[in-house]
Amino acid sequence: MSRFKESIEDWVPRTLLGRMVIEGKITSIDEVFNQGYKIYESEIVDYLFPELRQEVLTVNLVQKQTDAGEKTRFKSLVVVGNYDGYFRLGSGKHKQTRVGIQKATKEAKLNIFPVRRGCGSWACDCEDLHSVPVKVNGKCGSVRVELIPGPRGLGIVAGKTAKTILSFAGIKDCWTRSYGSTKTVPSFAFATADALMNTYRIVSPKDWAR
């Protein structure tokens, strides 16, 4: 038996949502969002998304000057997703890298977010959910990222960080443009994530018709 299955079987829900999930009253993450529940237990996401994957994007050394001296910790950035419309980034700090990654993964699961996909490319105009439905922008600090719908078969035209995040969210074909200090991985990653979340925030019926 895998460690994942053991952790799920040992899970004792502490919230109403957790009890509803383990009792079978809620069987999908869509029901959680539609009923307006807030996720307070990462095990809920593990239970509803047994196929959920994670990947460490970067680990940086951060230092803080205190009265006791210099305090050193590792800041980890992790992306989780099911490759089918749900993803999120999470960050965590700890003096041990492994614990920081665990904290980042838990944060990402607690704030998992849906992505609205479609085919917004005039060169394709199919009905499959392989790209973004419209052009969207995201921003974090000085970095701005633009996602442009691409035709089927194009692939993801982006750097390694953006390609990983888009793939985890279920985007298969997309052009990207970026501006600012894109070499700063955390800012670039969160700008990409912000653009993906904007597919759900700003898409209107007029955009869908177009």
Secondary structure, 3 states (H helix, E strand, C coil): CCHHHHHHHCCCCCCHHHHHHHCCCCCCHHHHHHCCCCCCCHHHHHHHCCCCEEEEEEEEEEEEEECCEEEEEEEEEEEEECCCCEEEEEEEEECCHHHHHHHHHHHHHHCCEECCCECCCCCCCCCCCCECCCCEEEEECCEEEEEEECCCCCCEECCHHHHHHHHHHCCCCEEEEEECCCCCHHHHHHHHHHHHHHHHHCCCHHHHHC
